[in-house]
Every structure is written in structure tokens, then in C-alpha cells.
Amino acid sequence: MRALLDTNAFLWFISGNNRLSDKARDHIADFNNDLVLSVASLWEIAIKTSLGKLELFSPFDQLIPAQLEKNAIDILP
């Protein structure tokens, strides 16, 4: 299955937030699924972080590439 993650789903997944349902978490964690994240989500995360409206558990420039690779998530231009 191909799935487009929204910003919240991506952030909740990588942080282990329980707001993401078990079913959604299972789909995202399944490496048989083709996952994509819009570049607009990355912009949103970067902007909210720079404005102090979002606090990440690691610096943006380290966290995002590492999580995309670890979870086999591609960027959708």
C-alpha cells in the first residue's frame, strides 16, 4: 500500500505519541508499505520549530533525515 503521511501522523509516529492509533502505527511501521511525506510537511515542521511552536527531541537537520531513512519514508516534492 502507498500512503501519504500528514505532518501530525509523521511526528506522532517518530515520537511514539499515543494519539496515533495502533492501526495507523502498524501501517507506518510495515516496511511492505510505500510511505511518502510531502515536502510541505517538512516546511511546516521547520517553520513551527523556528517560531517556537514545536519542540523536537533532536535538531531538525539531524532528526528528519535520520527518521526518513530509518522508517523508509520518501519525500514527495
ABEGO torsion letter per residue (X at the ends): XBBBBBAAAAAAAAAGBAABBAAAAAAAABAABBBBBBAAAAAAAAAAAAAGABBBABBAAAAAAAAAAAAGBBBBX
